[in-house]
Amino acid sequence: MGIFSRQPAMAGKVVLITGAGSGIGRETAVAFARQKAHIVMVDLTLPGMAETGSLIESAGGSHEAYTCDVSSREAMAELADKVHERHSALDVLINNAGIGSAGRFLETSLDTWEKVLDVNVLGVVHGCHFFASQMVAHGNQGSIVNIASAAAFAAAKEMPIYAASKFAVFGFTESLRAEMSDYGIHVATICPGLINTSIVSNTVFEGAMSAGNKAREKAMALYERRNYPPEKVAEAILAAVVKRKSVVPVSPEAWALYYGKRFVPGLMERFGRLDAPVAK
């Protein structure tokens, strides 16, 4: 059979994506839909997922949608029950939902620490907890993809909360990868750099960075000028699943920080002292 007669790599696969209503989550849903996957969309609200659903249909995929707060253990347990009523196990789990934060440590609140860590860290843990066991039980040798950030390589001084959350995701995913290899399940860490999504508009700014909204406007302008689209992250996620890659920086600056952390850690420490955002 010739190469052009082959089924798409993800044909018939069940792919759950959190944060599917916009940005990287939306584009990832469309990328997998083009491969004829069935997309299980998860987000806080329905309107964004409705638009994503239309794009999935146009791309040739099928879908279902659930509203869920990934930071809630109870909500995620309920979501897993609903999904497993329809599907015995996922083929691909993509823990993408996340929020941003900016502000120096002495100016951050414990409420913000709790909010960001609940979504960015526990949201990933909840996804893995409630879906990985079924993947193992059914022996489907699927994939788990956790979205970290280039901030897991180099932590700017204005981003202690966000960097802590993404360092945690990176470390957790490394440990999970080692464990899941016993069951033939692939685990990937995706580390985007400056990606032009709505994350800055939804970021919690505190302290001096919250004054007059100037920091937010400056960051949004930087991301727009950089204009590295979420479609490229989606392509990297799809490639990571198909080729079973482990750690995938996305964007030139993400790769620079990845290699910098490995080979010139002193330079990365000095980089962290600069007033520059590095985030998903």
N, C-alpha and C positions, 0 to 999 in steps of 0.2 A: 504493500500500500504506500503510495507516495506521500510526501510530507504535507501536501495541500489537502489530503483526504483525512487527516487526523482530526480528532475532536479537540476543541480548545482545552487547555490544561485544567481549567476549573469547571468544566461542564458538569452540571448536576451537583456540584459541591455546595454545602450549606456553610455560608460565611456570615458570622455575626460581627457587626462593627458598632462600637459605642461612639457617641459623638457624631452620628451619621448625618445630622441635619445641616451641616455646613462644613466649609474648609476642607481639611485633609480627610475627614471622615466621609464627606460627600464624594470627593473625587476618588477615594479608594473604592467606595461602593460602585461607582460607575466603571472603574477599571476592571473590577472583578465581574461586573455584569457583562462587559464586553466579552469575557471569557465564558459566558453562559452559566455563571454561578447563580444560586438563589441567595439573596441578600436578606439577612435579618437585621433591620435597622433599629438602633436604640438611641434615644436622646431624651432630653428633659421635656420637650414639647413636640407636638405634632406638626405645626406649620412647616418647619424646615424640612422635616422628613417627607412631607407631601411633595415638595419640590424635588428632593432627591429621588423619590419614587418615580416621578415622571421621567427623570433622566435615566434611571435604571431601565425603565420600559423601553425608552428610545434606544438604549444601548443593547437591547436584546436579552436582558435578564429578568428575573422575577423577584418579588420581594414581599416582606411583611414588616410591620412597624410596631414598636412598643415604646411607650414612655416609661422612663425609669431614671431614678437618681442613683448613679453608680456608687455614691458614697454611703448609701444605706444598705446595710446587711439584709434587712428584711425585704426591701424592694428588689434586691438582686436575687434573693432566694425565690421570691414570687416570679420574677422574670424567668429564671431557670426552669421552674416548674412548667410555665406556659410554653416555653420553647421546646422542652423535652416531651411535652404532650404531642407535639407535631413532628419532632425530629428526634430520633434515638440518641444522636450525638452530633455535635458540630464537626465539620471538617476543618474549619479555620476560625479561630477566635482572634479578633483584633481589638485590643484594649487601647482605644485612641482618646477617649474623653479626657479633657484636662482644662485647667484654668491657670492664668498667669498671676504673678504678683511682683511688685517692684517697691523698693524702699530699703534703706539700710537697717541693719539688725536693731540698732538702738531705737529706731523709729517705727518698728513693726509691732503689731499687737498679737497677743496669743490667739485671739479670735481668728485672725487671718491665717496664722500658722495652722490652726485646726482645720479651717475651711479648705485650704489648699492641699494639705496632706491627706485629708479625707477623700478628696476627689482624685488627686494625682497619684497617690500611693495606694490607699485602701480601695479606690475604684479599680485599679489594676489587680490587686490581690483578690477582691471579690469576684471579678470576672474569672480569674484562674481557679479560684476555690469552687465556684458553682458549676463550672463547665469542664474543667480538665479531667475530673474523675470519670465522667461519662465517656470522654474521648479515650481514656485509658481502658475502661471496661469494654469498649467496643473494638479496641485494637485497630482503629482506623488510620493510625500513623499520620495524623493531620498536623496542623501547625498552630502555634500560639505566637502572636505578634504583639509585643508591648512597645508603645511609643514613648521613648525617653526624649532626649534633646541633646543638642551640642552643649547645652549647659551642664550636662553630666561629665563633660571633659574639662571645662574651664568655668569657674564660678566668679562672675562679676560681683563687686562689692554691693551693688544695688539689688542683688537678686538672691539673698540668702535663703528665702523660703522656697522659691521656685527651683533653685539649684539643688537644695536639699531633697526636694521631692523627686527630681529627675536622677540624682545620684542614687537614691533609694530604688527607683525603678530599674536602673542599670544593674545594680548589685543583686536585687531580687531576681531579675531575669537571668543573670549569669548562673545563679544557684539553681533556678528552675530548669534551665537548659541541661545542666548536668544530671538532674534527677529524671527528667522526661526522656533523656536519651536511652534510659533503661527500657522504655516502652515504645521506642521508635517514633516518638513525637518530636517534631522540629520546633524549636523556640528561637525567635528572632528579636533583637533589640534594634529599633529604628531610631536614629538620632538626627532629626532635622536641625538645620541652622535657622537663618532668618527667612521665614516663609511668609509670603504675603496672604495672611488670613485675618480673621476678625479677632484673633486672640488678644491683640493689644487693646482694642476697644473694650474688651471684657476683663482686662487685667485690673487687679486691685492695686492702686497706687497709694502709698502711705508716706507720712513725714514730709520732708522737703520736696519729694517728687510729686506730691499731690497738690502743691501750691499752684493755683491758677490754671491747672490742667495743662501747663506747658510741656511737662515731661511726656504726657500721653500724646499730645499733638506732635512733638518732636519724634517720638518713637514710631508713630503711625506714618509720618512722612518718610522716615528712614526705610521702613518696610515697603512702602509704596515705590520709593526710588529703587530699592534693591529688586523688587518685583520678581522674586523667585517663586513661581506658582506652586500651589498645592498639588497640581497634577503630577509634578515631578516626584513628590513624595509618594503619591499613590503608585506611580510606576515602580518606584524602589521597593515598596511593600509587596506588590505583586511579584516582582522578580525575586525578592527574598523568599517568598513562599514557594515559587516554582523551582528555584535553584537551591532551596534550603540553606540560605545564608544565615550567619549567626549575628554579627554586629554590622550595621549598615549606616554610616554617616550619610547625610543627604545635603548637598550644596557644597561649593568649594570651601567656604569658611568652616563648615562642620568637619570636613576632611582635614583641613589645616589644624584645627584644634585637636582632633583625634591623634594625629601624628605628633603634634607639639607636646601633648601630655605624655606621650610615650618616650619621646627622644630628647626634648628640651623642657623638662618640668619647671626649671627655674624661670625660664622665659614665660611660661604659662602663669606662674605665680605673679610675675610683674604685670602680665596682661590683666589679671584679676583686679588690679588696683586702678585700672582705667575706668572712666565713666562711659561705658558702652554696653548696650543691651545685647545679650546673646541668648536667644530663646526660640522655641518652636513657633 
